[in-house]
């Protein structure tokens, strides 16, 4: 399988992704210079824009109505960015996408209020679709994400989590936003209900695959590549799939176990990363991610045979192969 | 002028306010015991429920449609509670309504995520009205509130604020939610546009009066009465009307000025409170609040002569006379 680069996959929607960027820039034009500066800083940070991309692609199977798809594609990116701003404040993270975080440059207060403001703007954009079903999905998704984050905080350093709990957790904190992005694209282009269902199934599995790979990269990548420190999950006590497999395989002498007993003993993080890298855990995690990725595309052939269909399949391949 | 007690004013809508309470309790029934506990803690704290009350009262002039008014009345109370949860985390406040805050019992992380979750639930309730105009107002209001809070943070300890800036700030952080509460009640009961406008004017002025009195009470009340420490605004560097008048009157030797030069010199807060209490500043602030309160009710006589009209007038009187 040759995996196409993300830019080649995006080709189909490139002009419209440019419009999403323009919408993001338009959001920064507010009558309060400091707020304008904060918003510009957030949106200039880049990112793959994968969520708006899948909204637009999901919208191409039926009536590609940019009047509603563009605000929605912008909305999901703004919502994503807001959750990052709050997460960084909560995690006391200093770096994101290779640049200091909002809470680092300014403070936690600023990050919390800015995140709130961006949630609101994301909500306004969702409401700009004039589609109440989409608005309901939007609000529901924010509830699921924050409840998923609360669940993650609650289970920090809890070694007795099952793999099922892990999947449920990443479904809440990550897959739900992929579902919003894709379901809304389908709904706004007036896809028939069975097609919406197929795309929803795609979105859920894509989101799970995406997050598993994120969790893998937190062990295997470098700070330079990721634009943020490696081992961040263990630092927060978040047990991801690689850490869970490490706990299963080395039941006696285990750095993750020691870390949970003494959270200050940070040398265990480095050791856990080493042990995971030098075992078959990483290939096994990739196998799980690839399963979800395959499951994502499984029923896409039932949708109209349009170029966007292949692009979605390519994205499912991409999320597993990506290096950052 | 005899001011009626808030319970007598609420008589007209008492059975429906009970339903709002039931809705709040229903929100706590989630499949995650800790989250359920957090939500119960927030909603059991009480409060005047003035925002849902005015939504319901504004809805009584025309078609009193409880199917949409009840979710909306619940929505504004949930949004209000979320902003308090975030504010307390940001201000590092320990006490609210006589009980420890969420950030005090748990931590800042919990408060941020719980606030996010409640914003989302408030949004879901607003969307339950199936009225896209109301949903747009909801999202717009959250943007205005958080932008107002950012403005307040930005201007902390800034002595060069004008009274106009103060009014603009409290319009954003307080009056906007009164406007949402009342405008949505009017819209959902199919009030004609001129009536919506009259009620909007009422809401704006009511909100300003309400916040001025809040700012007065932060100087004149007691911790026991308020359920939270007095002098909290000065501690945060928030310059309210009493502090601004104190700065105007004592231009040379002024405790607020000294506090802005050395934020650690907390004895200046106590001294500022004493000076404000022993001057004519408080009556003057009440005069300003009473002006806004009068302006609130000024055009209500143009609305249908129904009992809810007198109740709104009574609420405008109440917000100026209230002791907590």
Interface residues (C-beta under 8 A of the other chain):
Chain A: X30 X32 X34 X35 X38 X86 X89 X90 X108 X109 X110 X112 X113 X114 X115 X116 X117 X119 X120 X121 X123 X124 X126 X127 X128 X130 X132 X135 X136 X138 X139 X140 X141 X142 X143 X145 X146 X147 X149 X150 X151 X153 X154
Chain B: X30 X32 X34 X35 X38 X86 X89 X90 X108 X109 X110 X112 X113 X114 X115 X116 X117 X119 X120 X121 X123 X124 X126 X127 X128 X130 X132 X135 X136 X138 X139 X140 X141 X142 X143 X145 X146 X147 X149 X150 X151 X153 X154
